[in-house]
Amino acid sequence: PQMDTSTNVAKSLAAYIVGKDGIMSETHLQELKDDLQRALPSFAFPQHWIVLEKLPTKGGESRKLDRQALPPVETTVKAPSAGSKVAAQAGSRMEEVVLECWSAVLGLGSDAISTSDNFFEVGGHSLLAAKLVGELGKKYGINASVLDIYDHPTIVTLAQHLARDEPSADDADQPTSRKKRRQQEGSSAIAIVGLAGRFPGANNVEEFWEHLKTGHDAIRRFTVEELVSCGVPPEVYNHPDYVAAGQVCDDIDKFDSAFWGIGKLEAEIMDPQHRVFMEVAWHAMEAAGYAPRTGTPTACGVFAASGIDGYLIHHLNGGALKTPLEPGLLFMTEVGSEKDYIATRVSFALNLHGPAIAVNTACSSGLVAVAQAAQSIVAGACDMAIAGASSLTFPNTGYLWEENLVYSRDGHVKPFDQGAAGTVFGDSVGAVVLKVLDDAVEDGDNIVALLGGSSVTNDGGVKAGYTAPAASGQRAAIVAAQQAAGVAARDVSYVECHATATNIGDGIELRGLTDAFASTLDKADAASRHFCAIGSVKGNIGHANCAAGLT
């Protein structure tokens, strides 16, 4: 640590490196920096790099590092010259000014700074933020505060803030007018303008659709070698009732942490459900035609769900939750593992300023997230929203079948089938992008589907048990949703059902549907014996837990 002599507080970090004959090539030094950037949190990344022939040590047998003998850090920074990369990178005069001050305060050459860099991820901290404020005021007479640096940590956002005397019409009028229009006209139809997902045997929505068209069952059968490599003991996989099968998403262990600006250690600790949902949310925005971060309306909400973090339990063995003497690591584990953070994580990664709400209602979570997002848009809390869910099971290496439980005896899921014998819980991650229909038409968005109405209810206590479904509760939800959408039974040609392929569960769902549709049929419709098709993708990818409603 390099200490500030006036405050006796560390103002920066220096890395002393031993090179061959006191020399290290720029290539090797950059490789070292890249490795540490991935492995260290931003506050622990050095701002100064000094290559030595050897580290100075104290005399005697201890041979301890002699900190006093380390050469001082060179603090003089050459100011960028006119016509340098300051002007080449900056998009405005204010960006040039901010970049120049950054360069002076951080001790970095202007060619090492991008206008999209985060001040606090390239060596900045609270003391340097105060110094930056002083630099802006002293050199250019610009009034800024330390809080401005925290609120606008990139050169682009800080320059925009400092240059904005008052919000422009583009910044303020359009969202305001749209909100007023929704309030005055009661616009409630919601358009789905983008979607993305990862599914068993399908890495995107297009592949998933091909599997649905061909009736493909993505169930994966595990070999003994695979089970052994995953740590499944012989007494388990040799059990006569063990079903060595699962619905598994591919490549969930792969994550480009550097792309997201996340350190290697933090990425390793983070729940893969969070990691993959970040990727899917990004792809959903791209599918909607909005460039993540730079081209996405900031008044965009995120409503998301995730399942239990089996990765922390089974792969990390509880991680830092079991090592309370590492408070920093403990905090990182909590933030990376807890369900509460999945929505705000995406909002931070994509720089979205709308509501960020974690939704958890068990296997209805994904659908409830969509309903909550739609209501938020209609209410004017945001202009656009990402709604989705992420369910990745750890370990996903099969299960022990037991009679009278919900698991499938053979690993297949057969909704509404005479041979239905249970379900298989598996992986899926999905997200949709929602907007008010009028706004989507006005903006020329690609409208994939419409959400006419929704309803969220609960069964209460009048049913067989806490985890059991109830036909009356399902009927109430269906009728309310149809009324909200302004449709009747005769208008519906297909219903995608929950359908877990359990005899009792499917029967209750079918009763709820039948009762609901019968209540919205008039006499003429009833006489015509109108029929509606039903189905469920669980026959293709199993039960996706909290993401079931999204698939």
C-alpha positions in Angstrom: 0.0 0.0 0.0 1.2 3.5 -0.8 0.3 5.8 2.1 -1.0 9.4 1.9 1.4 11.2 4.3 -1.3 13.8 5.2 -4.0 11.3 6.2 -2.0 8.1 6.8 -4.5 6.2 4.6 -3.6 4.0 1.7 -4.1 5.9 -1.5 -3.0 3.2 -3.9 -1.5 -0.2 -4.3 1.9 -1.0 -5.9 3.0 -4.4 -7.2 6.7 -5.2 -7.0 7.6 -8.0 -9.5 10.8 -9.9 -9.9 11.9 -10.1 -13.5 14.8 -11.9 -15.2 17.8 -9.6 -14.6 15.3 -7.0 -13.4 13.5 -6.9 -16.8 10.0 -8.1 -17.8 8.7 -7.7 -21.3 5.6 -5.6 -21.9 3.8 -8.8 -23.1 4.5 -10.8 -20.0 3.6 -7.9 -17.8 0.3 -7.4 -19.5 -0.4 -11.1 -19.2 0.2 -10.9 -15.5 -2.1 -7.9 -15.2 -4.8 -9.7 -17.2 -4.6 -12.7 -14.9 -4.7 -10.6 -11.7 -7.6 -8.5 -13.2 -9.6 -11.7 -13.4 -8.6 -13.1 -10.0 -8.7 -10.0 -7.8 -11.6 -7.8 -6.8 -11.3 -4.2 -8.2 -10.2 -2.7 -4.9 -7.2 -5.1 -4.6 -5.9 -4.5 -8.2 -2.5 -2.6 -8.1 -2.2 0.8 -9.7 1.6 0.8 -10.0 3.9 -1.9 -11.3 7.6 -2.0 -10.6 9.9 -4.7 -11.9 13.0 -5.6 -9.8 15.9 -7.9 -10.2 15.2 -9.2 -6.7 13.2 -8.2 -3.6 15.1 -6.5 -0.9 15.3 -8.5 2.4 16.4 -7.8 5.9 19.7 -9.2 7.2 19.9 -12.1 9.5 18.2 -15.5 9.3 14.6 -14.2 8.9 15.2 -12.9 5.3 11.9 -11.0 5.6 11.0 -8.5 3.0 12.5 -5.1 3.7 9.6 -2.8 2.8 11.6 0.3 3.6 14.2 -0.7 0.9 11.6 -1.0 -1.9 12.1 1.7 -4.5 9.5 4.5 -4.3 6.6 4.6 -6.7 7.0 7.1 -9.5 4.1 9.5 -9.1 4.9 11.9 -11.8 2.5 11.5 -14.7 3.1 13.0 -18.1 0.0 15.0 -19.1 -1.5 13.9 -22.4 -0.5 16.1 -25.3 -2.8 17.8 -27.7 -3.9 15.5 -30.5 -3.2 12.4 -28.4 -5.6 9.6 -27.8 -7.7 11.9 -25.5 -9.3 13.4 -28.6 -9.3 10.1 -30.4 -11.3 8.3 -27.7 -13.5 11.1 -26.5 -16.7 11.9 -28.3 -17.1 15.5 -27.0 -15.0 18.2 -25.5 -16.3 17.4 -22.0 -15.2 13.8 -22.4 -11.7 15.1 -23.4 -11.6 17.1 -20.2 -12.7 14.2 -17.9 -10.3 11.8 -19.6 -7.4 14.2 -19.1 -8.2 14.6 -15.4 -8.7 10.8 -15.0 -5.3 10.2 -16.6 -3.6 12.7 -14.2 -5.3 11.4 -11.0 -5.0 7.7 -11.7 -1.4 7.8 -13.0 -2.4 6.0 -16.2 -1.6 7.0 -19.7 -4.6 8.2 -21.7 -4.0 5.3 -24.1 -4.7 2.9 -21.2 -8.1 4.3 -20.5 -11.4 3.7 -22.3 -14.3 6.1 -22.0 -16.4 3.2 -20.9 -14.0 2.1 -18.0 -15.4 2.3 -14.5 -13.3 4.7 -12.4 -13.4 2.3 -9.4 -12.4 -0.7 -11.5 -9.2 0.8 -12.9 -7.6 1.9 -9.6 -9.9 4.7 -8.4 -11.2 4.9 -4.8 -12.8 7.5 -2.5 -9.6 9.6 -2.0 -8.8 9.6 -5.7 -12.4 10.6 -6.4 -11.9 13.6 -4.2 -8.7 14.4 -6.0 -10.5 14.1 -9.3 -13.1 16.6 -8.1 -10.3 19.0 -7.2 -8.6 18.5 -10.5 -11.8 19.3 -12.5 -12.3 22.4 -10.4 -8.8 23.7 -10.4 -8.0 23.2 -14.1 -11.4 23.8 -15.7 -13.6 25.5 -13.0 -16.0 22.6 -13.2 -18.2 22.1 -10.1 -18.5 18.4 -9.2 -18.8 16.3 -6.0 -17.5 12.9 -5.0 -21.0 11.6 -5.1 -21.1 12.6 -8.8 -18.1 10.3 -9.4 -19.9 7.4 -7.6 -23.2 8.1 -9.5 -21.4 8.5 -12.9 -18.3 6.3 -12.7 -17.4 6.2 -16.4 -16.0 9.1 -18.6 -19.1 9.0 -20.8 -21.7 9.2 -18.0 -19.7 11.8 -16.0 -19.2 14.0 -19.0 -22.9 13.8 -19.9 -23.8 14.7 -16.3 -21.4 17.6 -16.2 -22.5 18.9 -19.6 -26.2 18.7 -18.9 -27.6 22.0 -17.7 -31.1 20.6 -18.0 -32.6 17.4 -19.4 -33.1 17.5 -23.1 -36.4 16.7 -24.8 -35.0 13.4 -25.9 -34.0 12.5 -22.3 -37.3 13.4 -20.6 -40.2 14.2 -22.9 -40.7 10.9 -24.6 -40.9 8.7 -21.4 -43.1 11.3 -19.7 -45.5 11.6 -22.7 -45.7 7.8 -23.0 -46.5 7.5 -19.3 -49.2 10.1 -19.6 -50.6 8.4 -22.6 -50.8 5.1 -20.8 -52.6 6.8 -17.9 -55.0 8.7 -20.1 -55.8 6.0 -22.6 -55.5 3.0 -20.3 -53.1 1.2 -22.7 -52.6 -2.3 -21.2 -51.8 -4.6 -24.1 -48.2 -5.8 -23.8 -45.9 -6.9 -26.6 -43.1 -9.4 -26.4 -40.4 -7.9 -28.5 -37.5 -10.2 -27.7 -36.8 -13.6 -26.2 -33.8 -15.9 -25.5 -33.1 -19.0 -23.6 -31.0 -22.1 -22.8 -32.7 -25.5 -22.7 -31.8 -29.1 -22.4 -30.2 -30.1 -25.7 -30.9 -26.6 -27.2 -28.6 -23.6 -26.7 -31.1 -21.1 -28.1 -34.8 -20.6 -28.8 -34.4 -21.6 -32.5 -33.0 -25.0 -31.6 -35.6 -25.4 -28.9 -38.4 -24.8 -31.5 -36.9 -27.4 -33.8 -37.1 -30.0 -31.0 -40.7 -29.1 -30.3 -41.6 -29.5 -34.0 -40.0 -32.9 -34.1 -41.3 -34.1 -30.7 -37.7 -34.6 -29.5 -37.2 -35.7 -25.9 -34.0 -34.1 -24.6 -33.5 -36.6 -21.7 -29.9 -37.5 -21.2 -28.9 -41.0 -20.0 -25.7 -41.0 -17.9 -23.0 -43.6 -18.2 -21.4 -45.1 -15.1 -18.2 -43.2 -16.0 -20.1 -39.9 -16.0 -21.7 -40.7 -12.7 -18.4 -41.7 -11.1 -16.7 -38.5 -12.4 -19.6 -36.5 -10.8 -19.0 -38.2 -7.4 -22.1 -40.4 -7.4 -21.2 -43.3 -5.1 -21.6 -47.0 -6.3 -24.3 -47.8 -3.7 -26.4 -45.0 -5.3 -26.0 -45.7 -9.0 -26.3 -49.4 -8.5 -29.5 -49.1 -6.6 -32.3 -50.9 -8.5 -34.6 -47.8 -8.3 -31.9 -45.2 -9.3 -32.8 -43.5 -12.6 -29.6 -42.3 -14.2 -31.2 -39.6 -16.4 -31.7 -35.9 -16.4 -32.7 -32.8 -18.4 -29.4 -30.9 -18.6 -28.3 -27.6 -20.2 -24.9 -27.7 -21.9 -21.9 -25.6 -21.1 -23.3 -24.0 -17.9 -19.7 -24.1 -16.5 -18.5 -21.7 -19.2 -18.6 -18.0 -18.3 -16.6 -15.1 -19.7 -16.0 -13.2 -16.5 -13.7 -10.7 -18.1 -16.4 -9.7 -20.5 -18.6 -8.8 -17.5 -15.8 -7.1 -15.5 -16.1 -9.8 -12.8 -13.0 -11.2 -11.1 -12.2 -14.8 -11.5 -12.7 -15.7 -7.8 -16.1 -13.9 -7.7 -17.2 -15.7 -10.9 -16.2 -19.1 -9.4 -18.3 -18.4 -6.3 -21.3 -17.0 -8.2 -24.4 -19.2 -8.6 -24.3 -20.4 -12.2 -28.1 -19.6 -12.3 -27.1 -16.0 -12.0 -24.2 -16.2 -14.5 -26.3 -17.9 -17.2 -29.3 -15.6 -16.6 -27.0 -12.6 -17.2 -26.0 -14.1 -20.6 -29.6 -14.9 -21.5 -30.8 -11.4 -20.5 -28.1 -9.9 -22.8 -29.2 -12.1 -25.7 -32.9 -11.3 -25.1 -32.1 -7.5 -25.4 -30.1 -8.2 -28.6 -33.0 -10.2 -30.0 -35.3 -7.3 -29.2 -33.0 -5.0 -31.3 -31.5 -3.1 -28.4 -27.7 -3.0 -27.8 -27.2 -3.9 -24.2 -25.7 -1.1 -22.1 -25.4 1.4 -24.9 -28.7 1.1 -26.8 -31.1 0.0 -24.1 -33.6 2.5 -22.5 -32.4 3.0 -19.0 -36.0 3.0 -17.7 -36.0 -0.8 -18.1 -37.0 -3.1 -15.3 -35.8 -6.6 -14.5 -38.1 -9.2 -12.9 -36.3 -12.5 -12.4 -36.4 -15.8 -10.5 -33.8 -18.5 -9.6 -33.9 -21.8 -7.8 -32.1 -23.2 -4.8 -28.3 -22.7 -5.1 -27.2 -26.4 -5.2 -23.9 -25.3 -6.6 -22.9 -23.6 -3.3 -24.1 -26.6 -1.3 -22.7 -29.5 -3.4 -19.8 -28.0 -5.4 -18.4 -25.4 -3.0 -19.4 -27.3 0.1 -20.9 -24.2 1.6 -18.0 -22.0 0.6 -17.3 -18.9 2.7 -20.6 -19.4 4.6 -18.6 -21.9 6.7 -15.5 -19.7 7.1 -16.8 -16.6 9.0 -13.2 -15.4 9.6 -13.1 -14.3 5.9 -15.7 -11.5 6.0 -14.9 -10.2 2.5 -15.2 -13.7 1.0 -18.4 -14.2 3.0 -20.0 -11.1 1.6 -19.0 -12.1 -2.0 -20.6 -15.5 -1.4 -23.8 -14.1 -0.1 -24.2 -11.6 -3.0 -23.3 -14.3 -5.5 -25.5 -17.0 -4.2 -28.7 -15.4 -2.7 -31.8 -15.4 -4.9 -32.4 -11.8 -4.0 -29.6 -10.6 -6.2 -30.4 -12.1 -9.6 -32.5 -9.2 -10.8 -30.2 -6.4 -9.5 -27.2 -8.2 -10.9 -28.6 -7.9 -14.4 -29.6 -4.3 -13.8 -26.1 -3.5 -12.8 -24.5 -5.4 -15.7 -26.7 -3.8 -18.3 -27.0 -0.3 -16.6 -30.8 -0.5 -16.2 -32.6 1.9 -13.9 -36.1 0.5 -13.7 -37.4 -1.7 -10.9 -35.2 -4.8 -10.3 -37.2 -7.4 -8.4 -36.5 -11.0 -7.5 -39.7 -13.1 -7.8 -39.9 -16.4 -6.0 -43.2 -18.4 -6.0 -41.7 -21.9 -6.6 -42.6 -23.4 -10.0 -44.8 -20.5 -11.0 -42.0 -18.0 -10.5 -41.3 -17.4 -14.2 -44.9 -16.7 -15.1 -45.4 -14.5 -12.1 -42.2 -12.5 -13.1 -43.8 -11.9 -16.5 -47.1 -10.8 -14.9 -45.4 -8.5 -12.4 -43.2 -7.0 -15.2 -46.3 -6.3 -17.3 -48.1 -4.6 -14.4 -45.1 -2.5 -13.7 -45.0 -1.3 -17.3 -48.7 -0.5 -17.4 -48.3 1.4 -14.1 -45.6 3.5 -15.6 -42.8 2.3 -13.3 -40.7 1.4 -16.4 -41.0 1.6 -20.2 -39.6 -1.8 -20.9 -38.8 -4.9 -18.8 -36.8 -8.1 -18.9 -38.8 -10.9 -17.3 -37.4 -14.4 -16.8 -36.2 -17.3 -14.6 -33.1 -19.4 -14.3 -33.2 -23.0 -13.0 -30.0 -25.1 -13.0 -29.9 -28.2 -10.8 -26.8 -29.3 -8.9 -26.1 -32.1 -9.0 -28.1 -33.1 -12.0 -27.1 -36.7 -12.2 -30.3 -38.6 -11.8 -32.6 -39.5 -8.9 -33.9 -42.3 -6.7 -37.4 -43.2 -7.7 -39.9 -43.9 -5.0 -43.5 -45.0 -5.4 -46.2 -42.4 -4.7 -43.8 -39.5 -5.2 -43.8 -37.2 -8.3 -40.6 -38.6 -10.0 -40.9 -40.6 -13.3 -40.1 -44.2 -13.1 -38.3 -44.4 -16.5 -37.0 -40.8 -16.9 -39.7 -39.8 -19.5 -42.4 -37.2 -18.9 -45.7 -37.9 -20.6 -48.2 -35.1 -19.9 -51.9 -36.1 -20.1 -50.9 -39.5 -21.4 -52.3 -42.8 -20.4 -48.8 -43.9 -19.6 -47.9 -40.9 -17.5 -45.9 -41.9 -14.5 -44.3 -38.8 -13.0 -42.0 -35.9 -13.8 -38.3 -35.2 -14.2 -36.9 -32.0 -12.8 -34.3 -30.3 -15.0 -32.6 -27.2 -16.3 -33.8 -24.2 -18.3 -33.1 -20.5 -18.4 -35.4 -18.1 -20.2 -36.1 -14.4 -20.6 -38.5 -12.2 -22.6 -38.5 -8.4 -23.2 -41.8 -6.6 -22.8 -43.1 -3.2 -23.9 -46.5 -1.6 -24.2 -47.9 -2.5 -27.6 -48.4 1.1 -28.7 -44.8 1.9 -27.8 -43.5 -1.2 -29.6 -45.4 -0.3 -32.8 -44.3 3.3 -32.6 -40.6 2.3 -32.2 -40.8 -0.3 -35.0 -40.0 -3.2 -32.7 -40.3 -6.8 -33.9 -43.4 -8.0 -32.1 -43.2 -11.7 -31.4 -46.4 -12.1 -29.4 -48.9 -10.2 -27.3 -49.8 -10.6 -23.6 -53.5 -9.7 -23.4 -53.9 -10.1 -19.7 -52.8 -12.0 -16.6 -53.9 -13.0 -13.2 -52.1 -14.2 -10.1 -54.0 -16.0 -7.4 -53.5 -18.5 -4.6 -55.3 -21.7 -3.6 -55.6 -20.8 0.0 -55.9 -23.7 2.5 -58.9 -25.6 1.1 -57.1 -28.4 -0.6 -55.5 -31.8 0.1 -52.2 -30.4 1.4 -49.7 -27.5 1.2 -47.9 -28.7 -2.0 -51.1 -30.0 -3.6 -52.9 -28.1 -6.4 -56.5 -27.1 -6.3 -58.9 -27.0 -9.3 -60.9 -24.1 -7.8 -57.8 -21.9 -7.5 -56.7 -22.7 -11.0 -60.2 -22.0 -12.3 -60.3 -18.6 -10.6 -56.9 -17.6 -12.1 -57.8 -18.7 -15.7 -61.2 -16.9 -15.6 -59.6 -13.7 -14.3 -56.9 -13.8 -16.9 -59.4 -14.3 -19.7 -61.5 -11.4 -18.4 -58.4 -9.2 -18.2 -57.5 -10.1 -21.8 -61.1 -9.7 -23.1 -61.3 -13.2 -24.5 -63.7 -16.1 -23.9 -63.3 -19.9 -24.2 -64.3 -19.8 -27.9 -61.3 -17.5 -28.7 -58.7 -20.0 -27.4 -57.4 -22.7 -29.6 -54.4 -24.0 -27.5 -53.4 -23.9 -23.8 -49.8 -24.6 -22.8 -50.3 -26.4 -19.5 -48.2 -27.0 -16.3 -48.9 -30.7 -16.7 -46.3 -32.5 -14.6 -47.4 -36.0 -15.9 -48.7 -37.1 -12.5 -52.1 -38.7 -12.5 -53.6 -36.5 -9.7 -51.9 -33.3 -10.7 -52.8 -33.5 -14.4 -56.3 -34.5 -13.5 -56.7 -31.5 -11.2 -55.3 -29.1 -13.8 -57.7 -30.5 -16.4 -60.6 -30.1 -14.1 -59.7 -26.4 -13.4 -59.4 -25.7 -17.1 -62.7 -27.4 -17.9 -64.5 -25.5 -15.2 -63.0 -22.2 -16.3 -63.8 -22.6 -19.9 -67.3 -23.8 -19.2 -68.0 -20.7 -17.2 -67.1 -18.4 -20.1 -69.1 -20.3 -22.8 -72.5 -19.1 -23.7 -75.3 -21.5 -24.8 -74.5 -21.2 -28.5 -70.8 -22.0 -27.8 -71.7 -24.9 -25.6 -74.0 -26.3 -28.2 -71.3 -26.1 -30.8 -69.0 -28.2 -28.6 -65.9 -26.0 -29.2 -62.7 -27.9 -28.5 -59.3 -26.6 -27.4 -55.9 -28.3 -27.8 -53.7 -28.7 -24.7 -50.1 -29.7 -24.2 -46.9 -29.1 -22.3 -43.2 -28.9 -23.2 -42.4 -31.0 -20.2 -42.6 -33.9 -22.5 -39.6 -32.4 -24.3 -37.5 -30.9 -21.5 -39.0 -32.0 -18.2 -40.0 -29.8 -15.3 -37.9 -26.7 -15.2 -38.8 -25.8 -11.7 -38.9 -22.0 -11.3 -38.4 -21.5 -15.0 -41.3 -23.8 -16.0 -43.6 -21.0 -16.9 -41.0 -19.4 -19.2 -40.5 -22.5 -21.2 
